[in-house]
Amino acid sequence: MPAGPDDGEDEAALGAMAALDALDAHGHPDEILQIAVTDMRQIEIRRKGRGA
């Protein structure tokens, strides 16, 4: 789920709960196996073969 510029781990957990609520609302069974949060703004992309 996308995060806003000031969202932290608490907001991500609320987003996960919203996703589970949406599944429940449509009658789909769910089970929490694992929840992880990754801040995609912190990921550096290294491109191979450029600028050589």
C-alpha atoms as one frame of an Amber mdcrd trajectory, in Angstrom:
protein
   0.000   0.000   0.000   1.382   3.419  -0.846   2.527   5.650   2.004   2.482
   9.402   2.309   5.582  11.545   2.814   5.245  11.592   6.619   3.909   8.075
   7.172   5.729   5.797   9.578   5.400   2.205  10.738   2.179   2.914  12.667
   0.455   4.180   9.536   1.668   1.133   7.584   0.132  -1.145  10.204  -3.155
   0.744   9.884  -2.987   0.239   6.116  -2.511  -3.498   6.597  -5.540  -3.587
   8.878  -7.549  -1.676   6.261  -6.591  -4.304   3.682  -7.763  -7.088   6.017
 -11.024  -5.222   6.637 -11.558  -4.969   2.863 -11.033  -8.735   2.497 -13.512
  -9.389   5.306 -16.068  -7.022   3.754 -16.005  -9.062   0.534 -16.189 -12.402
   2.337 -12.629 -13.542   1.563 -10.886 -15.561   4.280  -7.567 -14.170   5.499
  -4.749 -15.046   7.840  -1.825 -12.848   8.870   1.362 -14.704   8.007   3.844
 -11.846   8.098   3.787  -8.065   7.891   6.837  -6.088   6.797   7.408  -2.415
   6.100   9.917  -1.162   3.526  10.487   2.525   2.933  10.989   2.588  -0.831
  12.369   6.133  -0.575  15.489   4.709   1.094  16.321   2.185  -1.644  19.221
   3.047  -3.947  19.109   1.733  -7.505  22.410   0.643  -9.034  22.336   0.206
 -12.785  24.843  -2.181 -14.390  26.660  -1.359 -17.598  25.980   2.364 -17.748
  28.614   5.058 -17.895  31.485   2.614 -18.346
